[in-house]
């Protein structure tokens, strides 16, 4: 199981999960040109995509989707609520959709995909758990609070976790009041502190590498996010690799291994 991000920020999100010869694109929130160039850097083409998974219908996760679907034949996997929103926005999409229930499971490329409902201000928003052989990946962004269902992500081999903002930086920053309230609310985005608490709980359950994601350009820095989460992990005897996904451009590739091998 190999995981790499193409973009991770409030301006656009996309990542690739490769399972042998199967390649799953998670979100398409950047232009199709950027998606193509990112895949080419990995030695892949748009036509190599097995499926496209969409977490929710906000533009920073879907901006490149309509053009992408003209360039490849991959189906779209998303929750039923997200499928309805995508159909409303893009004509002729119905035949490409493979919707599944929020909180349900589906299989693609020999991988079991579990929907993890998130607390965000759009219906059908979800994170994912991917299980392929003995490897597992948790993908949790765009949630104002840690949902109860996210407990299934504790102990995954690789955790991709939102650390969107530093609370005090956001409160004292340039955002208007309504936007600050949205981000800080229960249907907004995870703060560094909230990410740190969940990362610590995951580490205590055996999670390996942790990648911090979806950082705000205005209200966070990679250094602040890393420092906050690293401090929490010191109390969890954490032996994995903590990193921050770049806002734009490819991240280093992360390959999972079974938890038993790490020990």
Backbone as CSV, one residue per row, in Angstrom:
resi,resn,N_x,N_y,N_z,CA_x,CA_y,CA_z,C_x,C_y,C_z
1,UNK,0.854,-1.189,0.000,0.000,0.000,0.000,0.887,1.234,0.000
2,UNK,0.721,2.069,-1.017,1.564,3.252,-1.178,0.668,4.483,-1.259
3,UNK,0.998,5.522,-0.497,0.151,6.713,-0.395,0.996,7.952,-0.641
4,UNK,0.433,8.871,-1.451,1.150,10.102,-1.771,0.126,11.202,-2.029
5,UNK,0.388,12.405,-1.527,-0.529,13.515,-1.757,-0.060,14.365,-2.927
6,UNK,-1.045,14.920,-3.661,-0.763,15.846,-4.746,-1.014,17.287,-4.321
7,UNK,-1.894,17.479,-3.338,-2.180,18.796,-2.772,-2.950,18.575,-1.479
8,UNK,-2.714,19.446,-0.499,-3.390,19.291,0.785,-3.476,20.639,1.478
9,UNK,-4.608,21.323,1.272,-4.802,22.618,1.917,-6.241,23.052,1.706
10,UNK,-6.591,24.190,2.282,-7.922,24.737,2.072,-8.144,25.177,0.630
11,UNK,-7.063,25.245,-0.166,-7.179,25.661,-1.563,-7.364,24.500,-2.519
12,UNK,-7.123,23.268,-2.075,-7.279,22.135,-2.959,-6.685,20.874,-2.369
13,UNK,-7.360,19.739,-2.632,-6.946,18.481,-2.026,-7.035,17.337,-3.029
14,UNK,-6.005,16.510,-3.033,-5.990,15.304,-3.865,-4.867,14.409,-3.360
15,UNK,-5.119,13.102,-3.367,-4.113,12.139,-2.932,-4.288,10.863,-3.731
16,UNK,-3.235,10.065,-3.802,-3.295,8.804,-4.530,-2.917,7.661,-3.604
17,UNK,-3.767,6.636,-3.584,-3.502,5.405,-2.856,-3.311,4.293,-3.880
18,UNK,-2.122,3.720,-3.908,-1.814,2.656,-4.861,-1.757,1.322,-4.132
19,UNK,-2.469,0.351,-4.675,-2.554,-0.995,-4.105,-2.076,-1.959,-5.187
20,UNK,-0.786,-2.168,-5.242,-0.254,-2.930,-6.359,-0.480,-2.173,-7.652
21,UNK,-1.237,-2.778,-8.575,-1.527,-2.153,-9.863,-2.834,-1.365,-9.860
22,UNK,-3.493,-1.290,-8.727,-4.733,-0.517,-8.610,-4.403,0.846,-8.015
23,UNK,-5.002,1.895,-8.586,-4.677,3.260,-8.160,-5.968,4.024,-7.875
24,UNK,-6.133,4.447,-6.622,-7.332,5.139,-6.182,-7.000,6.609,-5.927
25,UNK,-7.647,7.496,-6.653,-7.496,8.931,-6.416,-8.513,9.346,-5.363
26,UNK,-8.039,9.977,-4.299,-8.918,10.454,-3.237,-9.042,11.963,-3.373
27,UNK,-10.214,12.403,-3.782,-10.543,13.805,-4.049,-9.824,14.332,-5.290
28,UNK,-10.460,15.329,-5.910,-9.941,15.942,-7.135,-10.150,17.444,-7.035
29,UNK,-9.576,18.040,-5.998,-9.805,19.455,-5.717,-8.814,20.397,-6.352
30,UNK,-8.034,19.903,-7.301,-7.122,20.749,-8.073,-7.408,20.519,-9.551
31,UNK,-6.846,21.339,-10.409,-7.151,21.245,-11.838,-6.725,19.895,-12.402
32,UNK,-7.388,19.508,-13.476,-7.033,18.257,-14.132,-5.594,18.298,-14.636
33,UNK,-5.124,19.467,-15.042,-3.737,19.606,-15.481,-2.775,19.280,-14.351
34,UNK,-3.048,19.809,-13.170,-2.188,19.517,-12.017,-2.275,18.045,-11.621
35,UNK,-3.465,17.466,-11.725,-3.605,16.044,-11.440,-2.763,15.216,-12.414
36,UNK,-2.866,15.550,-13.695,-2.113,14.806,-14.705,-0.608,14.917,-14.464
37,UNK,-0.150,16.143,-14.192,1.282,16.335,-13.972,1.759,15.608,-12.717
38,UNK,0.941,15.625,-11.675,1.318,14.912,-10.462,1.419,13.417,-10.689
39,UNK,0.448,12.854,-11.406,0.501,11.432,-11.705,1.693,11.089,-12.578
40,UNK,2.010,11.961,-13.528,3.167,11.717,-14.396,4.461,11.664,-13.588
41,UNK,4.558,12.495,-12.555,5.740,12.448,-11.686,5.849,11.107,-10.968
42,UNK,4.706,10.435,-10.782,4.696,9.112,-10.159,4.863,7.997,-11.193
43,UNK,4.948,8.366,-12.458,5.054,7.364,-13.510,3.720,6.795,-13.944
44,UNK,2.638,7.562,-13.725,1.291,7.099,-14.041,0.595,8.068,-14.978
45,UNK,-0.507,7.602,-15.558,-1.342,8.429,-16.423,-2.736,8.519,-15.822
46,UNK,-3.514,9.476,-16.264,-4.903,9.568,-15.814,-5.652,8.278,-16.114
47,UNK,-5.324,7.655,-17.240,-6.005,6.429,-17.643,-5.711,5.257,-16.715
48,UNK,-4.689,5.379,-15.877,-4.330,4.302,-14.958,-5.194,4.283,-13.697
49,UNK,-6.005,5.320,-13.488,-6.807,5.385,-12.276,-7.875,4.293,-12.277
50,UNK,-7.949,3.560,-11.174,-8.969,2.521,-11.007,-10.294,3.127,-10.590
51,UNK,-10.243,4.120,-9.719,-11.455,4.766,-9.216,-11.085,6.113,-8.615
52,UNK,-12.097,6.976,-8.491,-11.950,8.271,-7.837,-12.895,8.277,-6.646
53,UNK,-12.366,8.523,-5.453,-13.183,8.604,-4.250,-13.300,10.059,-3.832
54,UNK,-14.515,10.495,-3.531,-14.770,11.881,-3.155,-15.263,11.920,-1.712
55,UNK,-14.590,12.718,-0.880,-14.993,12.822,0.525,-16.270,13.639,0.700
56,UNK,-16.396,14.731,-0.081,-17.594,15.557,-0.028,-17.541,16.537,-1.194
57,UNK,-18.608,17.281,-1.392,-18.785,18.036,-2.636,-18.265,19.470,-2.594
58,UNK,-17.549,19.875,-1.564,-16.974,21.218,-1.568,-15.942,21.352,-2.690
59,UNK,-15.795,22.579,-3.183,-14.983,22.822,-4.370,-13.520,22.446,-4.185
60,UNK,-12.979,22.608,-2.975,-11.572,22.285,-2.776,-11.307,20.778,-2.773
61,UNK,-12.372,19.997,-3.005,-12.233,18.544,-3.142,-12.768,18.026,-4.477
62,UNK,-13.375,18.916,-5.260,-14.003,18.472,-6.517,-13.698,19.364,-7.714
63,UNK,-12.887,20.390,-7.577,-12.711,21.403,-8.627,-12.290,20.800,-9.963
64,UNK,-11.468,19.763,-9.942,-10.985,19.186,-11.195,-11.760,17.981,-11.670
65,UNK,-12.840,17.627,-10.979,-13.519,16.362,-11.256,-14.166,16.317,-12.632
66,UNK,-14.901,17.360,-13.016,-15.630,17.330,-14.289,-14.686,17.130,-15.468
67,UNK,-13.571,17.851,-15.480,-12.606,17.692,-16.567,-11.902,16.349,-16.487
68,UNK,-11.579,15.912,-15.287,-10.917,14.618,-15.105,-11.730,13.490,-15.723
69,UNK,-13.039,13.527,-15.534,-13.885,12.440,-16.017,-13.968,12.391,-17.534
70,UNK,-13.557,13.463,-18.198,-13.469,13.447,-19.662,-12.172,12.806,-20.134
71,UNK,-11.217,12.658,-19.214,-9.894,12.167,-19.571,-9.651,10.728,-19.123
72,UNK,-10.527,10.201,-18.286,-10.345,8.822,-17.833,-11.707,8.177,-17.618
73,UNK,-11.724,6.859,-17.561,-12.984,6.109,-17.464,-13.270,5.635,-16.050
74,UNK,-12.509,6.099,-15.083,-12.657,5.607,-13.717,-14.029,5.958,-13.135
75,UNK,-14.629,5.038,-12.387,-15.874,5.355,-11.694,-15.626,6.244,-10.490
76,UNK,-16.699,6.872,-9.994,-16.619,7.740,-8.816,-17.298,7.034,-7.651
77,UNK,-16.584,6.881,-6.553,-17.144,6.320,-5.338,-17.345,7.447,-4.337
78,UNK,-18.537,7.532,-3.785,-18.852,8.567,-2.802,-20.120,8.154,-2.079
79,UNK,-20.472,8.899,-1.044,-21.708,8.594,-0.340,-22.916,8.987,-1.195
80,UNK,-24.056,8.444,-0.841,-25.266,8.711,-1.619,-25.612,10.191,-1.628
81,UNK,-25.419,10.871,-0.496,-25.714,12.304,-0.440,-24.776,13.099,-1.340
82,UNK,-23.498,12.736,-1.333,-22.543,13.420,-2.202,-22.841,13.139,-3.663
83,UNK,-23.259,11.929,-3.976,-23.614,11.585,-5.358,-24.734,12.484,-5.873
84,UNK,-25.728,12.732,-5.041,-26.833,13.604,-5.465,-26.339,15.023,-5.745
85,UNK,-25.443,15.518,-4.914,-24.918,16.873,-5.129,-24.062,16.944,-6.387
86,UNK,-23.263,15.914,-6.635,-22.428,15.909,-7.833,-23.274,15.840,-9.098
87,UNK,-24.336,15.065,-9.068,-25.236,14.973,-10.228,-25.916,16.308,-10.503
88,UNK,-26.244,17.027,-9.451,-26.886,18.325,-9.604,-25.944,19.316,-10.281
89,UNK,-24.648,19.198,-9.997,-23.664,20.144,-10.531,-23.190,19.779,-11.935
90,UNK,-23.117,18.483,-12.238,-22.517,18.035,-13.495,-23.466,17.107,-14.221
91,UNK,-23.889,17.484,-15.413,-24.824,16.678,-16.186,-24.151,15.398,-16.684
92,UNK,-24.940,14.327,-16.772,-24.460,13.082,-17.332,-23.536,12.288,-16.444
93,UNK,-23.538,12.582,-15.152,-22.615,11.932,-14.235,-23.141,10.597,-13.698
94,UNK,-24.437,10.377,-13.821,-25.064,9.243,-13.161,-24.396,7.915,-13.491
95,UNK,-24.029,7.718,-14.757,-23.458,6.442,-15.154,-22.067,6.175,-14.616
96,UNK,-21.436,7.175,-14.050,-20.072,7.017,-13.530,-20.047,6.823,-12.016
97,UNK,-21.177,6.992,-11.370,-21.224,6.985,-9.911,-21.463,5.592,-9.347
98,UNK,-20.732,5.289,-8.279,-20.956,4.072,-7.499,-21.186,4.499,-6.051
99,UNK,-22.385,5.007,-5.746,-22.634,5.519,-4.393,-22.810,4.398,-3.381
100,UNK,-22.458,4.711,-2.138,-22.674,3.761,-1.050,-23.099,4.544,0.190
101,UNK,-23.744,3.893,1.158,-24.312,4.622,2.296,-23.241,5.269,3.170
102,UNK,-23.562,6.421,3.721,-22.703,7.057,4.711,-22.548,6.111,5.899
103,UNK,-21.307,5.787,6.234,-21.059,4.834,7.304,-21.008,3.401,6.823
104,UNK,-21.217,3.176,5.521,-21.217,1.833,4.971,-19.856,1.428,4.426
105,UNK,-19.844,0.305,3.718,-18.609,-0.221,3.164,-18.798,-0.589,1.700
106,UNK,-17.711,-0.565,0.960,-17.700,-1.007,-0.423,-16.321,-1.571,-0.707
107,UNK,-16.164,-2.220,-1.848,-14.878,-2.807,-2.212,-14.466,-2.293,-3.577
108,UNK,-13.204,-1.946,-3.712,-12.663,-1.486,-4.992,-11.195,-1.883,-5.059
109,UNK,-10.800,-2.440,-6.188,-9.407,-2.831,-6.370,-8.918,-3.819,-5.330
110,UNK,-9.812,-4.684,-4.844,-9.433,-5.636,-3.819,-9.269,-5.035,-2.441
111,UNK,-9.691,-3.783,-2.281,-9.555,-3.057,-1.011,-10.930,-2.815,-0.398
112,UNK,-11.059,-3.072,0.888,-12.298,-2.767,1.596,-12.259,-1.317,2.035
113,UNK,-13.249,-0.530,1.600,-13.324,0.893,1.916,-14.492,1.113,2.876
114,UNK,-14.204,1.661,4.040,-15.217,1.963,5.039,-15.425,3.467,5.111
115,UNK,-16.670,3.905,5.002,-16.999,5.316,5.151,-17.023,5.683,6.634
116,UNK,-16.352,6.788,6.971,-16.312,7.282,8.347,-16.982,8.652,8.358
117,UNK,-18.255,8.747,8.781,-18.957,10.039,8.738,-18.191,11.130,9.472
118,UNK,-18.115,12.308,8.864,-17.446,13.446,9.473,-18.458,14.542,9.802
119,UNK,-18.064,15.442,10.687,-18.931,16.535,11.118,-18.546,17.797,10.360
120,UNK,-19.176,17.999,9.187,-18.832,19.113,8.316,-20.121,19.743,7.806
121,UNK,-20.015,20.968,7.297,-21.226,21.704,6.951,-21.703,21.413,5.525
122,UNK,-21.777,20.123,5.196,-22.329,19.685,3.920,-22.792,18.244,4.102
123,UNK,-23.962,17.892,3.593,-24.454,16.519,3.778,-23.557,15.492,3.102
124,UNK,-23.429,14.339,3.746,-22.716,13.225,3.149,-21.217,13.250,3.291
125,UNK,-20.675,14.195,4.032,-19.224,14.308,4.182,-18.669,13.083,4.905
126,UNK,-17.564,12.561,4.391,-17.029,11.325,4.957,-15.511,11.308,4.936
127,UNK,-14.949,10.582,5.866,-13.565,10.145,5.796,-13.571,8.695,5.360
128,UNK,-12.402,8.064,5.341,-12.333,6.688,4.887,-11.358,5.883,5.731
129,UNK,-11.651,4.579,5.804,-10.652,3.595,6.233,-10.469,2.621,5.078
130,UNK,-9.206,2.375,4.722,-8.869,1.449,3.648,-8.150,0.239,4.247
131,UNK,-8.638,-0.962,3.938,-7.991,-2.194,4.383,-7.657,-3.034,3.165
132,UNK,-6.383,-3.324,3.001,-5.889,-4.084,1.855,-4.861,-5.073,2.363
133,UNK,-5.211,-6.364,2.360,-4.332,-7.350,2.974,-4.156,-7.033,4.445
134,UNK,-2.898,-6.954,4.886,-2.620,-6.639,6.290,-2.370,-5.155,6.511
135,UNK,-2.544,-4.339,5.471,-2.255,-2.906,5.576,-3.531,-2.088,5.715
136,UNK,-3.433,-0.968,6.418,-4.608,-0.125,6.623,-4.213,1.345,6.603
137,UNK,-5.134,2.158,6.096,-4.945,3.605,6.017,-6.200,4.296,6.524
138,UNK,-6.026,5.291,7.376,-7.135,6.131,7.818,-7.025,7.506,7.205
139,UNK,-8.148,8.040,6.717,-8.168,9.327,6.006,-9.256,10.175,6.650
140,UNK,-8.860,11.187,7.430,-9.827,11.971,8.187,-9.513,13.455,8.064
141,UNK,-10.306,14.168,7.266,-10.184,15.618,7.136,-11.578,16.227,7.108
142,UNK,-11.636,17.554,7.167,-12.891,18.291,7.031,-13.935,17.835,8.030
143,UNK,-13.582,17.970,9.298,-14.500,17.634,10.369,-14.237,18.581,11.540
144,UNK,-15.302,19.144,12.091,-15.128,20.097,13.178,-14.799,19.443,14.497
145,UNK,-15.256,18.202,14.662,-14.981,17.417,15.859,-14.602,16.005,15.428
146,UNK,-14.009,15.264,16.323,-13.723,13.865,16.030,-15.013,13.073,16.222
147,UNK,-15.554,12.496,15.158,-16.807,11.754,15.302,-16.580,10.429,16.025
148,UNK,-17.624,9.942,16.651,-17.535,8.647,17.347,-17.091,7.543,16.390
149,UNK,-17.551,7.617,15.146,-17.239,6.564,14.181,-15.751,6.498,13.833
150,UNK,-15.013,7.587,14.120,-13.586,7.614,13.781,-12.759,6.710,14.678
151,UNK,-13.369,6.121,15.684,-12.632,5.184,16.534,-12.050,4.035,15.717
152,UNK,-12.702,3.715,14.586,-12.194,2.623,13.744,-10.859,2.962,13.097
153,UNK,-10.426,4.228,13.163,-9.145,4.629,12.588,-7.992,4.503,13.578
154,UNK,-8.309,4.292,14.837,-7.254,4.144,15.833,-6.505,2.840,15.586
155,UNK,-5.201,2.950,15.446,-4.389,1.761,15.225,-4.095,1.437,13.776
156,UNK,-4.589,2.244,12.820,-4.260,1.986,11.413,-2.755,2.157,11.191
157,UNK,-2.257,1.522,10.140,-0.827,1.620,9.855,-0.411,3.045,9.495
158,UNK,-1.262,3.730,8.730,-0.957,5.088,8.275,-2.194,5.953,8.475
159,UNK,-2.036,7.084,9.139,-3.154,7.982,9.429,-2.912,9.328,8.772
160,UNK,-3.857,9.724,7.913,-3.836,11.031,7.251,-4.862,11.885,7.969
161,UNK,-4.411,12.896,8.708,-5.251,13.565,9.704,-5.227,15.074,9.539
162,UNK,-6.393,15.678,9.503,-6.491,17.127,9.394,-5.917,17.829,10.628
163,UNK,-5.097,18.855,10.373,-4.642,19.794,11.402,-4.768,21.165,10.750
164,UNK,-5.979,21.665,10.676,-6.287,22.802,9.817,-5.764,24.131,10.340
165,UNK,-5.901,24.361,11.646,-5.603,25.709,12.142,-5.088,25.693,13.572
166,UNK,-4.370,26.733,13.890,-4.028,27.056,15.272,-5.107,27.998,15.790
167,UNK,-5.731,27.655,16.890,-6.917,28.383,17.359,-6.619,29.858,17.595
168,UNK,-5.539,30.175,18.290,-5.259,31.578,18.603,-4.888,32.364,17.352
169,UNK,-4.191,31.727,16.420,-3.862,32.399,15.156,-5.131,32.718,14.385
170,UNK,-6.063,31.787,14.377,-7.339,32.014,13.697,-8.121,33.142,14.367
171,UNK,-8.212,33.118,15.677,-9.002,34.125,16.396,-8.446,35.528,16.220
172,UNK,-7.138,35.656,16.108,-6.532,36.982,15.982,-6.250,37.363,14.532
173,UNK,-6.625,36.486,13.603,-6.290,36.700,12.202,-7.309,37.516,11.438
174,UNK,-7.154,37.590,10.096,-7.936,38.508,9.277,-9.317,38.001,8.867
175,UNK,-9.642,36.742,9.147,-10.946,36.229,8.722,-12.077,37.043,9.347
176,UNK,-13.177,37.266,8.627,-14.355,37.888,9.243,-14.949,36.963,10.302
177,UNK,-15.749,37.552,11.184,-16.258,36.796,12.328,-17.018,35.546,11.895
178,UNK,-17.870,35.655,10.881,-18.692,34.507,10.488,-17.822,33.337,10.014
179,UNK,-16.712,33.648,9.346,-15.836,32.596,8.851,-15.037,31.967,9.991
180,UNK,-14.616,32.801,10.938,-13.947,32.239,12.119,-14.886,31.291,12.862
181,UNK,-16.151,31.713,13.003,-17.122,30.883,13.705,-17.338,29.564,12.964
182,UNK,-17.361,29.624,11.627,-17.552,28.398,10.843,-16.400,27.430,11.062
183,UNK,-15.180,27.920,10.943,-14.014,27.042,11.063,-13.920,26.451,12.462
184,UNK,-14.220,27.265,13.485,-14.102,26.817,14.871,-15.273,25.954,15.322
185,UNK,-16.364,25.949,14.568,-17.571,25.250,14.983,-17.466,23.741,14.855
186,UNK,-18.475,23.062,15.381,-18.498,21.603,15.362,-18.607,21.029,13.947
187,UNK,-18.999,21.871,12.974,-19.070,21.412,11.590,-18.017,22.120,10.717
188,UNK,-16.910,22.479,11.350,-15.854,23.193,10.642,-14.658,22.322,10.349
189,UNK,-13.516,22.661,10.985,-12.264,21.962,10.708,-11.528,21.680,12.014
190,UNK,-10.715,20.646,12.012,-9.965,20.269,13.203,-8.804,21.225,13.453
191,UNK,-8.655,21.618,14.689,-7.516,22.439,15.098,-6.294,21.548,15.326
192,UNK,-5.147,22.194,15.464,-3.933,21.451,15.810,-4.099,20.692,17.124
193,UNK,-4.734,21.330,18.109,-4.911,20.695,19.415,-5.795,19.459,19.319
194,UNK,-6.885,19.555,18.556,-7.776,18.405,18.391,-7.071,17.285,17.640
195,UNK,-6.303,17.646,16.624,-5.538,16.643,15.888,-4.528,15.958,16.802
196,UNK,-3.898,16.732,17.680,-2.900,16.171,18.591,-3.523,15.137,19.521
197,UNK,-4.717,15.423,20.031,-5.370,14.471,20.935,-5.713,13.176,20.204
198,UNK,-6.213,13.291,18.976,-6.576,12.088,18.239,-5.324,11.321,17.807
199,UNK,-4.289,12.038,17.405,-3.041,11.387,17.028,-2.453,10.608,18.201
200,UNK,-2.525,11.188,19.398,-2.019,10.491,20.577,-2.810,9.217,20.836
201,UNK,-4.143,9.309,20.732,-4.980,8.121,20.936,-4.669,7.053,19.895
202,UNK,-4.448,7.475,18.648,-4.130,6.522,17.589,-2.784,5.853,17.843
203,UNK,-1.802,6.649,18.270,-0.472,6.099,18.542,-0.517,5.079,19.669
204,UNK,-1.303,5.360,20.680,-1.427,4.433,21.799,-2.048,3.105,21.376
205,UNK,-2.801,3.130,20.286,-3.412,1.907,19.752,-2.547,1.254,18.678
206,UNK,-1.367,1.814,18.386,-0.441,1.170,17.478,-0.309,1.771,16.103
207,UNK,-0.912,2.934,15.872,-0.773,3.573,14.558,0.698,3.842,14.252
208,UNK,1.051,3.655,12.977,2.426,3.881,12.542,2.650,5.320,12.139
209,UNK,2.795,5.574,10.853,3.060,6.931,10.391,1.806,7.791,10.455
210,UNK,2.000,9.080,10.737,0.920,10.057,10.797,1.284,11.232,9.907
211,UNK,0.379,11.582,9.006,0.579,12.719,8.104,-0.449,13.786,8.450
212,UNK,-0.007,14.987,8.775,-0.908,16.090,9.076,-1.316,16.772,7.782
213,UNK,-2.609,17.114,7.663,-3.165,17.479,6.359,-4.079,18.688,6.438
214,UNK,-4.380,19.237,5.257,-5.397,20.279,5.084,-5.097,21.512,5.933
215,UNK,-3.831,21.920,5.981,-3.442,23.088,6.764,-3.929,24.373,6.096
216,UNK,-4.444,25.274,6.905,-4.849,26.585,6.421,-3.615,27.426,6.108
217,UNK,-3.683,28.144,4.999,-2.581,29.049,4.631,-2.507,30.238,5.581
218,UNK,-3.669,30.736,6.004,-3.740,31.953,6.816,-3.643,31.686,8.311
219,UNK,-4.072,30.518,8.756,-4.259,30.294,10.192,-3.396,29.180,10.764
220,UNK,-2.379,28.779,10.034,-1.526,27.701,10.517,-0.199,27.741,9.771
221,UNK,0.778,27.060,10.316,2.032,26.814,9.608,2.391,25.350,9.820
222,UNK,3.163,24.768,8.919,3.612,23.388,9.144,4.358,23.232,10.467
223,UNK,5.106,24.250,10.852,5.879,24.173,12.092,4.956,24.123,13.314
224,UNK,3.924,24.956,13.328,2.999,24.960,14.466,2.255,23.636,14.562
225,UNK,1.759,23.134,13.436,1.026,21.871,13.444,1.916,20.734,13.914
226,UNK,3.115,20.661,13.363,4.047,19.585,13.723,4.397,19.645,15.206
227,UNK,4.720,20.834,15.691,5.151,20.977,17.081,4.032,20.571,18.051
228,UNK,2.795,20.980,17.759,1.679,20.668,18.647,1.431,19.169,18.714
229,UNK,1.427,18.515,17.568,1.157,17.075,17.542,2.345,16.292,18.080
230,UNK,3.548,16.711,17.750,4.734,16.017,18.252,4.772,16.027,19.774
231,UNK,4.420,17.138,20.384,4.409,17.222,21.845,3.452,16.205,22.445
232,UNK,2.267,16.060,21.849,1.294,15.085,22.355,1.793,13.654,22.174
233,UNK,2.502,13.395,21.084,2.955,12.036,20.799,4.079,11.584,21.717
234,UNK,4.763,12.532,22.347,5.833,12.144,23.267,5.305,11.305,24.422
235,UNK,4.052,11.521,24.792,3.470,10.759,25.883,2.855,9.441,25.457
236,UNK,3.017,9.092,24.192,2.403,7.867,23.680,3.446,6.853,23.217
237,UNK,4.714,7.088,23.561,5.790,6.191,23.140,5.729,5.948,21.636
238,UNK,5.526,7.037,20.913,5.331,6.949,19.462,6.655,6.700,18.753
239,UNK,6.674,5.700,17.867,7.902,5.343,17.161,7.751,5.464,15.650
240,UNK,6.632,5.983,15.209,6.414,6.142,13.778,6.987,7.453,13.268
241,UNK,6.633,7.777,12.028,7.099,9.007,11.395,5.953,10.010,11.355
242,UNK,6.163,11.168,11.938,5.206,12.266,11.872,5.667,13.228,10.791
243,UNK,4.756,13.614,9.889,5.108,14.546,8.822,3.913,15.431,8.509
244,UNK,4.167,16.447,7.698,3.114,17.375,7.270,3.030,17.330,5.752
245,UNK,1.837,17.094,5.223,1.653,17.059,3.774,1.864,18.453,3.201
246,UNK,2.601,18.587,2.104,2.766,19.910,1.489,1.444,20.446,0.977
247,UNK,1.280,21.762,1.047,0.040,22.358,0.564,-0.128,22.154,-0.940
248,UNK,0.952,22.178,-1.682,0.922,21.981,-3.129,2.124,21.152,-3.526
249,UNK,1.976,20.369,-4.579,3.064,19.515,-5.022,3.045,18.172,-4.322
250,UNK,3.820,17.251,-4.860,3.835,15.888,-4.346,4.501,15.799,-2.982
251,UNK,3.932,14.960,-2.141,4.569,14.613,-0.879,5.503,13.436,-1.117
252,UNK,6.383,13.150,-0.168,7.105,11.876,-0.233,6.107,10.719,-0.207
253,UNK,6.494,9.613,-0.776,5.629,8.432,-0.778,5.714,7.735,0.575
254,UNK,4.563,7.268,1.053,4.491,6.520,2.306,4.013,5.109,1.992
255,UNK,4.753,4.122,2.439,4.358,2.734,2.240,4.066,2.118,3.596
256,UNK,2.942,1.419,3.681,2.535,0.857,4.962,3.142,-0.517,5.146
257,UNK,3.221,-0.892,6.408,3.584,-2.256,6.767,2.715,-2.658,7.934
258,UNK,2.523,-3.947,8.100,1.649,-4.426,9.161,2.194,-4.011,10.519
259,UNK,1.277,-3.755,11.464,1.684,-3.309,12.787,2.596,-4.327,13.457
260,UNK,2.361,-5.600,13.232,3.185,-6.629,13.859,4.636,-6.517,13.412
261,UNK,4.858,-6.113,12.155,6.220,-5.959,11.648,6.902,-4.773,12.304
262,UNK,6.144,-3.688,12.601,6.758,-2.526,13.228,7.241,-2.837,14.627
263,UNK,6.538,-3.712,15.302,6.914,-4.041,16.661,8.088,-5.023,16.687
